[in-house]
């Protein structure tokens, strides 16, 4: 049997290195989420279930921009996106601009299971999740005082100003510490999966959809190559088809995982002005976590090794 591997990210960030007190809560939350996913893999569970357990833990943590603690759009509302892909069967499911689903990554799984659609949005996504018996919440559940302060701070700079969590656009706040979450996994059966979830951008235009729920942009998995989850400037990931680009470089150019990611970041995503990073695992269990931002919140574990976490370069 294959040794399992699991990695996650909590967003790309621009915080300054060296503040252990600031870093500790996030490292703890990252490792808690990693533990949730590893428990699934250690019990011979699937990569898909491990990704869901990992991302769900991050969605429930107010420290990250997904689920509880998601950012506000310009109308002071929350619109949540998530996607999941199964590398074994090349099936996928996603939801976008959801308003009442407590855990969007779980809703993405139900869309994938149903098989009628790949992406459901808005009221249709909420209605589908409710019909599936998923936990629904009042939109106020996602709100935190910090996120409202962040919105007001950004809006004070101009009506059309939008803030990505990793770009440091609001230096008076600590918004650079928060971001999209995601996970990639290889299970003992040799199957891959990837998932991504986000609240988007602070002060974003209502209805805006970034890369997170877009298969091939913010998430991709294929047992023949790799599993990928991205975090950063979503529009650039969409334009570069980044997650699929890495798969294609491996399949058709025969590049290894690290070379494929480095080339994709430099020649695709980065070349058009993108800022952020990716985590990925290939079918042999090789792991790569690359970013062109100051840092990227991440944690990982390989069967038989101790879990690890990092924010900056290691």
C-alpha positions as CSV (number, residue, x, y, z in Angstrom):
1,X,0.0,0.0,0.0
2,X,1.0,3.6,-0.7
3,X,2.1,5.8,2.3
4,X,-0.4,8.6,2.7
5,X,0.5,12.3,2.4
6,X,-1.6,15.3,3.4
7,X,-0.9,19.0,3.0
8,X,-3.0,22.1,3.6
9,X,-2.8,25.8,3.2
10,X,-4.5,28.7,5.1
11,X,-3.8,31.3,2.6
12,X,-0.9,33.3,1.3
13,X,0.2,36.2,3.6
14,X,2.4,39.2,3.9
15,X,2.8,39.4,7.6
16,X,6.3,40.2,8.9
17,X,8.4,37.3,10.1
18,X,9.5,36.9,13.7
19,X,6.4,37.4,15.8
20,X,5.9,34.0,17.6
21,X,2.9,35.3,19.5
22,X,1.1,36.2,16.3
23,X,2.0,33.0,14.5
24,X,1.1,30.5,17.3
25,X,-2.7,30.6,17.0
26,X,-2.5,30.0,13.3
27,X,0.1,27.2,13.5
28,X,-2.1,25.5,16.1
29,X,-5.2,25.8,14.0
30,X,-3.3,24.5,10.9
31,X,-2.1,21.4,12.8
32,X,-5.5,20.8,14.3
33,X,-6.9,20.7,10.7
34,X,-4.1,18.5,9.6
35,X,-4.8,16.1,12.4
36,X,-8.5,15.9,11.4
37,X,-7.5,14.8,7.9
38,X,-4.7,12.5,8.9
39,X,-7.0,10.6,11.2
40,X,-9.1,9.7,8.1
41,X,-6.0,8.6,6.2
42,X,-4.6,6.6,9.1
43,X,-7.8,4.6,9.2
44,X,-7.5,3.7,5.5
45,X,-10.0,6.4,4.6
46,X,-10.1,8.0,1.1
47,X,-8.2,11.1,0.0
48,X,-11.5,12.8,-0.7
49,X,-12.7,12.3,2.9
50,X,-9.4,13.4,4.3
51,X,-9.5,16.6,2.2
52,X,-13.1,17.3,3.4
53,X,-12.2,16.7,7.1
54,X,-9.2,19.1,6.8
55,X,-11.0,21.9,4.9
56,X,-14.0,21.6,7.1
57,X,-11.9,22.2,10.2
58,X,-10.4,25.3,8.6
59,X,-13.9,26.5,7.6
60,X,-15.0,26.3,11.2
61,X,-12.0,28.4,12.5
62,X,-12.5,32.2,12.5
63,X,-8.8,32.7,11.9
64,X,-9.2,31.9,8.2
65,X,-11.2,33.4,5.3
66,X,-13.6,30.5,4.7
67,X,-16.8,29.7,6.5
68,X,-17.0,31.2,9.9
69,X,-14.7,34.3,9.7
70,X,-15.3,34.9,6.0
71,X,-14.8,38.4,4.6
72,X,-17.7,40.7,3.7
73,X,-18.5,41.9,0.2
74,X,-19.4,45.5,-0.6
75,X,-23.0,45.0,0.5
76,X,-21.9,43.7,4.0
77,X,-22.8,40.2,3.0
78,X,-20.9,36.9,2.8
79,X,-20.7,34.9,-0.4
80,X,-18.8,31.6,0.0
81,X,-17.1,29.4,-2.6
82,X,-15.7,25.9,-2.5
83,X,-14.7,23.1,-4.8
84,X,-13.6,19.4,-4.5
85,X,-12.1,17.0,-7.0
86,X,-11.6,13.3,-6.9
87,X,-8.5,12.2,-8.8
88,X,-9.6,8.6,-9.0
89,X,-12.7,9.2,-11.0
90,X,-12.0,12.7,-12.4
91,X,-15.3,13.8,-10.7
92,X,-15.7,17.2,-9.2
93,X,-18.3,19.4,-7.4
94,X,-18.4,23.1,-6.4
95,X,-20.5,25.8,-5.0
96,X,-20.2,29.6,-5.4
97,X,-21.7,32.7,-3.8
98,X,-23.4,30.5,-1.2
99,X,-25.0,32.4,1.7
100,X,-26.3,29.9,4.3
101,X,-24.2,26.7,4.0
102,X,-22.1,26.2,7.1
103,X,-19.5,24.1,5.4
104,X,-19.3,24.8,1.7
105,X,-16.7,22.0,1.1
106,X,-19.3,19.5,2.2
107,X,-21.8,21.0,-0.2
108,X,-19.2,20.6,-3.0
109,X,-19.0,16.9,-2.2
110,X,-22.8,16.6,-2.5
111,X,-22.7,18.3,-5.9
112,X,-20.0,15.9,-7.0
113,X,-22.0,12.9,-5.7
114,X,-25.2,14.0,-7.4
115,X,-23.3,14.1,-10.7
116,X,-25.9,16.4,-12.5
117,X,-23.7,19.5,-12.3
118,X,-20.2,20.5,-11.4
119,X,-20.9,24.0,-10.1
120,X,-24.0,25.4,-8.4
121,X,-24.2,29.1,-7.3
122,X,-26.2,31.5,-5.2
123,X,-29.7,30.6,-4.1
124,X,-29.5,27.4,-6.1
125,X,-26.5,26.2,-4.2
126,X,-28.2,27.0,-0.9
127,X,-31.4,25.2,-1.9
128,X,-29.5,22.1,-3.0
129,X,-27.5,21.9,0.2
130,X,-30.7,22.2,2.3
131,X,-32.4,19.5,0.2
132,X,-29.3,17.3,0.9
133,X,-29.9,17.8,4.6
134,X,-26.7,19.7,5.2
135,X,-26.3,22.1,8.1
136,X,-27.6,25.6,7.2
137,X,-27.0,28.7,9.3
138,X,-28.1,32.3,9.5
139,X,-25.7,34.4,7.4
140,X,-24.7,36.2,10.7
141,X,-22.9,33.0,11.7
142,X,-20.1,33.8,9.3
143,X,-19.5,37.3,10.6
144,X,-16.8,38.4,13.0
145,X,-16.1,41.8,14.4
146,X,-12.6,41.8,12.9
147,X,-14.0,41.2,9.4
148,X,-16.5,44.1,9.7
149,X,-13.7,46.4,10.9
150,X,-11.6,45.2,7.9
151,X,-14.5,46.0,5.5
152,X,-15.0,49.5,6.9
153,X,-11.3,50.2,6.8
154,X,-11.1,49.2,3.1
155,X,-14.3,51.1,2.2
156,X,-12.9,54.2,3.8
157,X,-10.1,54.1,1.2
158,X,-12.6,54.3,-1.6
159,X,-15.8,52.7,-2.7
160,X,-14.2,50.5,-5.4
161,X,-11.3,49.4,-3.3
162,X,-11.0,45.6,-2.9
163,X,-8.6,43.8,-0.7
164,X,-7.1,40.3,-1.1
165,X,-6.1,38.9,2.3
166,X,-2.5,38.4,1.2
167,X,-1.8,41.7,-0.5
168,X,-1.3,44.0,2.6
169,X,-3.6,46.6,1.2
170,X,-4.7,47.6,4.7
171,X,-1.5,48.1,6.7
172,X,-3.5,49.5,9.7
173,X,-5.1,46.0,10.1
174,X,-3.7,42.5,10.3
175,X,-5.8,41.4,7.3
176,X,-2.7,40.0,5.7
177,X,-2.9,37.0,8.0
178,X,-6.0,35.5,6.5
179,X,-6.9,33.8,3.3
180,X,-8.4,31.0,1.2
181,X,-8.0,27.5,2.6
182,X,-7.3,24.2,0.9
183,X,-6.0,20.7,1.1
184,X,-4.5,18.0,-1.1
185,X,-4.1,14.3,-0.2
186,X,-2.8,11.0,-1.3
187,X,-4.4,8.0,0.4
188,X,-3.0,4.5,1.0
189,X,-4.9,3.2,-2.0
190,X,-2.9,5.5,-4.3
191,X,-5.7,8.0,-5.0
192,X,-5.5,11.8,-5.0
193,X,-7.9,14.5,-4.1
194,X,-7.9,18.3,-3.7
195,X,-10.3,20.9,-2.2
196,X,-10.3,24.7,-1.8
197,X,-12.7,27.0,0.1
198,X,-12.9,30.8,0.5
199,X,-14.9,33.8,1.4
200,X,-13.3,35.8,-1.4
201,X,-12.1,39.4,-1.2
202,X,-13.0,42.1,1.3
203,X,-15.3,44.6,-0.3
204,X,-15.7,42.4,-3.4
205,X,-18.4,43.1,-5.9
206,X,-21.5,41.1,-5.1
207,X,-21.6,38.0,-7.3
208,X,-17.9,37.9,-7.8
209,X,-16.5,34.4,-8.2
210,X,-12.7,33.8,-7.8
211,X,-10.6,30.8,-8.7
212,X,-11.5,28.6,-5.6
213,X,-14.6,26.9,-7.1
214,X,-13.2,26.8,-10.6
215,X,-12.0,23.3,-11.6
216,X,-8.6,23.7,-13.2
217,X,-7.9,27.1,-11.7
218,X,-8.1,26.9,-7.9
219,X,-8.3,23.1,-7.6
220,X,-7.5,20.0,-9.7
221,X,-6.8,16.4,-9.0
222,X,-6.0,13.5,-11.3
223,X,-4.5,10.1,-10.3
224,X,-2.3,10.2,-13.4
225,X,-0.5,13.3,-12.2
226,X,-1.2,15.4,-9.1
227,X,-3.6,17.1,-6.8
228,X,-3.4,20.9,-6.5
229,X,-5.0,23.7,-4.4
230,X,-4.2,27.4,-4.9
231,X,-4.4,30.6,-2.9
232,X,-3.9,34.1,-4.1
233,X,-5.2,36.5,-6.7
234,X,-8.0,34.5,-8.0
235,X,-8.5,36.2,-11.4
236,X,-4.9,35.4,-12.3
237,X,-5.3,31.8,-11.4
238,X,-8.4,31.6,-13.6
239,X,-6.6,33.3,-16.5
240,X,-3.6,31.0,-16.2
241,X,-5.7,27.9,-15.6
242,X,-3.0,27.2,-13.0
243,X,-4.1,24.0,-11.4
244,X,-4.7,22.3,-14.7
245,X,-1.5,23.8,-16.2
246,X,0.5,21.9,-13.6
247,X,-1.2,18.6,-14.5
248,X,-0.7,19.3,-18.2
249,X,3.0,20.1,-17.8
250,X,3.5,16.8,-15.9
251,X,1.4,14.7,-18.4
252,X,2.6,16.2,-21.7
253,X,5.9,17.8,-21.0
254,X,6.9,15.0,-18.6
255,X,8.0,17.5,-16.0
256,X,8.3,16.5,-12.3
257,X,6.0,18.1,-9.8
258,X,8.4,20.8,-8.6
259,X,9.5,21.8,-12.1
260,X,5.8,21.9,-13.2
261,X,4.8,24.2,-10.4
262,X,7.9,26.5,-10.7
263,X,7.3,26.9,-14.4
264,X,3.6,27.5,-14.0
265,X,4.2,30.1,-11.3
266,X,6.8,31.9,-13.4
267,X,5.6,31.5,-16.9
268,X,1.8,31.6,-16.3
269,X,0.4,32.9,-13.1
270,X,3.3,35.1,-12.1
271,X,3.9,36.4,-15.7
272,X,0.5,38.1,-15.7
273,X,0.9,39.6,-12.3
274,X,-0.5,36.9,-10.0
275,X,0.5,36.8,-6.3
276,X,0.1,33.7,-4.1
277,X,1.0,30.1,-4.0
278,X,0.0,26.4,-4.5
279,X,0.3,23.2,-2.7
280,X,0.4,19.9,-4.6
281,X,1.1,16.2,-4.2
282,X,1.9,13.9,-7.1
283,X,0.9,10.2,-7.5
284,X,4.3,9.1,-6.1
285,X,3.7,11.1,-2.9
286,X,6.1,13.9,-3.7
287,X,5.0,17.1,-2.1
288,X,5.6,20.7,-3.3
289,X,4.4,24.0,-1.7
290,X,5.5,27.0,-3.7
291,X,4.6,30.7,-3.5
292,X,5.7,34.1,-4.8
293,X,4.2,36.0,-1.9
294,X,6.0,36.8,1.4
295,X,4.5,33.7,3.0
296,X,1.9,31.0,2.8
297,X,0.3,29.4,5.8
298,X,0.7,25.7,5.4
299,X,1.1,22.3,7.2
300,X,1.8,18.8,6.0
301,X,2.4,15.3,7.1
302,X,3.7,12.1,5.5
303,X,2.9,8.7,7.0
304,X,5.5,7.8,9.6
305,X,6.8,11.4,9.9
306,X,5.9,14.1,12.4
307,X,3.4,16.8,11.3
308,X,5.0,20.1,10.3
309,X,3.8,23.7,9.7
310,X,5.4,26.8,8.2
311,X,4.5,30.3,7.1
312,X,7.6,31.6,5.5
313,X,10.3,29.8,3.5
314,X,11.9,26.7,5.1
